[in-house]
Amino acid sequence: MNTVVTESLEPLIAELRSRGFTVVGPTTRDGAIRFAEISCSAQLPAGRGDEQRPGRYRLTERHDDLVFGFAASPDSAKRYTQPPRQPLLRMREGTVEEAEAQAPRIALLGVRACDLAAIAVQDRVFLGGRHPDPAYRKRREAMLLIAVNCAVPGGTCFCVSMGTGPKATTGFDLALTELSDPHRFLIETGSGRGAEIVTAISHRPATGDDVVAAEEVSRVAATRMGRQVDTDGIQERLAGAHDSPRWAEVASRCLACTNCTMVCPTCFCTTVEDATDFTGGVAERTEVWDSCFTLDFSEVGGSSVRGSGSARYRQWLTHKFSTWFDQFGMSGCVGCGRCITWCPTGIDVTEELGCIL
């Protein structure tokens, strides 16, 4: 793995755009850090941080010019690997036209280690079974991933407990570590495509001091997790907690709003919607994100399989931390903490696991 240093991200962004990539990176929008298309490094949120705790997210001003001085944003790579809405087919006067899968060449800049782990989970779900998803494969093959080793974990992060961060170790084309005094970026290459791009931009070889400084960033970040989970035997322990009274207690606070599943980087459930135009001559079918928290998500004989909030919360939590292992051979949680931050009633999954187990 080659390691170099660059003083600015401007040459990298310019090189990616010259190769036909749409560069998507963190920006400040709607009172949060959001992924959006960028054309230059000035659009990155330098000097901005965030405050995250259960049910609360606020942008803050930092006392430095760190570009990546914030924790996980509400957006994850899932928005680009599995878009929220995807056209499937159109029927026009009795003729069915299948929609062609869209796979834009996207360079996703600023992917955290937890989100790389989430992409690996999605790869297992969509590509590892007997019926791989060709549309997902096209999007993944067209995507270039530029990771950022996390320096500022949030108050709801627990990636260390899940073994997914804060340092990116695999699954990226390039990985950045932002360093200070002086401000610079250490770049690690993780693929042949990444190595080609680094060769084309201005850089210098990383020194021993650069490497030590980058290792210290990850070491310190690992000690600053806002949350933790005891995962020892969690699969079996959670499976044995089916009748815990805590399910009813947490359900009394849960709004079933689906926020947790929408921001989760691994939740993959979808449904289909059919619509016609005003003339009735054209009908379209679209795949959209769905959630196991909705009452009509699972039905048998016209009735919901899980009619109570406690049953739906139990299904979600048990799937994430227990039956996902049975289904896919890995955990369904990567410890990003988004479900805690963006829950309007502040339900903390780490607290619930502690009480249930």
N, C-alpha and C positions, 0 to 999 in steps of 0.2 A: 504494500500500500504506500503510494508516494505521498509525501507531506510537504506542502509549500506554504508561503505566506503572501498575502496581497494586502495592500493598504486601503483598498476601496472595493466595493462591490460593483461600481459602475462598469468597469471593463467586463466583468462576468455577465451582467445583465445585457450589455450591448452585444456580446458574443453569442449569447443564447438567442437573442432576437435576430441576429444575422443568419443564424442557422434555421430560422423558420419556426422557432418556438414562441408560443404565447407565454410570457413570464407572469406567473401568478404569485403574489407574495403578500405579506401582512401590510395592511394599511389601517388608518384610523377612520372609522365610519360608523355612524349610528351609535356613538358613545361607547364603542368597543373596538378591539383589534379584529379586523375582518380580512379574509383573503379576497383579493381583487387583482385584476390585471394591472401591471405596472410597466412603465417604459424607462424609468431611471431610478437610481438609488435615492433621490430626493423624496420619492413618494413613500419610502419606508418610514416607520414610526420612531425615528431617532429621538431619544429623550423621553419617551413615553413608557410608563409601566402600568401595572394593574393591581388592584386589591381584590382578592377572591376569598370568600368564605361561604358557608351554607346559605343559599338564597340571596347572595349579594355579589355584584360585580361592578367595579368602578375603575375608570381610567385614572391614572395618576401622572404627575410630572416627576421625572427623575432629576437628580442633580448631576447627571452625566449625559453623554451623547450615545449611549449604547443603543444599537439598532434593534437588538433582540432582548431588551431588558424587561420582558413580560413573560407570563406563563401561558398555558394552553388557552387559545381563543375559542369562541363558540364554534368556529369553523374547523373542520378536519379535512383530511384528504378524501373522505367518503363523498363529499360533495362533488368530487371530480372523478373518482373511480366508479361511483354508483349514484349518478345524478338524481335529485329529488323527483324529477318528472322525465319520463322517457316515452316518446311515441312508439307504439308497437305496430299498429296497422291502421289503414284507412279503407273504408268500403265506399265506393262511389258507383251508384247505379248497378249494384250487384257484383261489381268487380272488386276483389280484395287486393290492396297494394300494401305489401309489407314495408315497414319503415326501415331504412338503412341505418345501421348503428353509427352514431357520430363518435369519432375518436380524434379530437383535435390534438395537435402536438403541444402539450402543456409542460412547461418547466415549473414545477411547484417548489418555490423557494421558502425555506423556513419550516420544514417538517420536523417536528420533535421526535425523539426516540420512541415515546409512547405511541405516536401515530404511525411510525414505521412498523411497530409491532402490530398495530391495528390493521395495517395493510396486509401484513403476513396472515392475519386471521381471515381477512376477506379473501385473500388468494386461496386459502384452504377451503373456504365455503364455496366460492364461485368456480374454482378451477380444479379442486382436488377430488371431487366426487365422480360418480358415473356419468353425470350430465353437465359437463363444463359449460359455462356461459360464454359464447363466442363474442358477444358485445362487450362484456367485461374484459375479456382477453385483449380485444383491440384497443380499448382505452388504456389498459395497463402497459401494453407494449409501446404505445405512443407517448407515454408519460416519462419525464425525467425528474428524478427526486433529488432535491438538494436539502439535506438535513441540517439542523442547527442543534448543537449540543447545548442542552439547557443550562443556563447559568443562574436563573432566577425562578425557582419553582414557586408555585402558588400555594395559598393556604389550604387548598383542597387536594393537592397532588399526593399520590402515593405510589408512584411508578417503581420506587425501590422495593416496596413490598411485593409487587407483581413481577419483579425481575425484568422490567422493560426499559429502564432508564436510570439516570438522566443522560447517559452518553450513548450515542448511536454506534452500534457495533456491526450492523449488517443491514442489507436492504436498501442502500442508497447509492446514487451515482457519485455524489459529492457530499462531504460533511464539513460544516463550518464550525469553528469555535471562535467566538468573539473575544478578543483580548484587549486590555487597557494598558495605558502608560508604556509605550505609546499605543494609540488605537490601531488595531490591525485584525486581520482574520486569518487564522490557520485553516488550511484546506486539506482534507484527506480525500483521496480518490478511492472510489469503491467499485468502479466498473471501467471497461474500456471506453465507453462513451464519455464518462467523466474525465478520464485521463486526457482524451483528445481535446476537450474543452479547456482544461487547465493549461495545456501546452500552448494554446492560442492566445492566452491573456498574459498581461504583465504580472510577474511574480518573482520571488526569490526563494531559494531553498530554506526550509525551516531550520532554525538553529536548535541546539539542545535546550536553550532557555525558552524558546517558543514552545517546544513540546512539553517541557515541565510546567509552564504556565497554563497550557491547555489542560493538562492532567489535573492541575489544582482546581481549575474551574469546575470540572466534573466532580472532583472529590468533595469540594465544599457544597455544591448543589445537592449531593446525595445526603448530606447531613441536615438539610433544611426542608425536608418534606413536611408539608402541613398535616398529613394524615398517615396512618399506617394500618396494616391489616395482617393478622396472623393467618398465614395461608397453610400452615402445617395441618394436613389431613382435612382441609376445608371441604373437599368434594364429598367425603363420606359423612362428615359432621353435619353439613347442610342438608344432605339427603335424609338424615335422621331427625331433622327438626320440622317435619311436615306439620305437626300439630302444636307448634309453639304458639303461645298466646300473643307473642310479639307481632304476628302477622296482622291480627285485628287492630292492635294499637297503632301500628304504622299506617294501616289503611284509613284510620280515622283522620289522619293528617294529609293523606295523598289525594290530590285533586283529579288523578287520572288524566292529566293535561297532556301527557306524552312528551313533555319537554326532555325528560331524561333520555328517552330513546331517540329523539330527533338529534340531540347533540352528541350522542354516543358514537364513537368512530367505528364500532364493530356491529351495532344493531343493523340487520339487513332485511327486515321484514317489509314486504310490499303488498299492495293490492292493485287492482285494475279498475279504471273508470272508463265508462262508455259515454260518449256525447254525440249529438247530432247537430247539424246546422239548422237554421230557421226553416229552410225549405224541406228538410227531411231527406235530402238526396245524398248527403254525405254523413257518414258515421266514423268516428275515430275512437280507438282504444289506446289508453295511456297507462303506463305503469307508474305508480306514485308510492312514495314512502308510506308505510303504515306502522302501527304499533300494537304490541300485545296488551297494551293498557286500554284499548278501545273495546267497548262492550261487544261489538259485532265482529271482532277479529277472528274468533274461532266459534263456529256454530255447528250444531248437529241437529237435524230435524227442525231447523228454524229457531232454535234456542241457543243462547250463549253457553259455551262450555264452562266458562268462568264468570258466573253472574255477580260475584262480589269483588269489591276492591281488594280485599285481603287475598283472594285466590289469584288475582291478576298480579299483585305485587310479588307474591310468593313464586309465581311462575317466572317472572322476570329475573328476580334475584337468584333463584335456584338454577335457572338456565345459565346465567352469567358465570356463576362460581362453582357449579357442580355438573349438571347434565351436559354442558358444552364440552366437557372432557369426554363424555361418552360418545357424543355426536361427532366431534372434530379432533379429539386428541389434544386439546389445549384449552386454556382459560378463555372465556369470552370477555374478560375485563383486562385492560392494560394500565389502569391506575391513573388515568389522565385527570380525574376529578370533575369532569364537566357536569356529570349528573348531579353532583352535590351543589356546585355553583349555580346552576341554572334551574334548580328546583324552586318554584315560587314559595313553597312552605319550608324550605331549608332542610329537607330530609337528607340525612348523611348516611350513605351506604356503609361507610366504615363503622359508624355507630350502631347501625342496625345489625350488622354482622356480629359485632361484639356482644350485643344483647341476645341475639338468637342463638349464637353458638356458646 
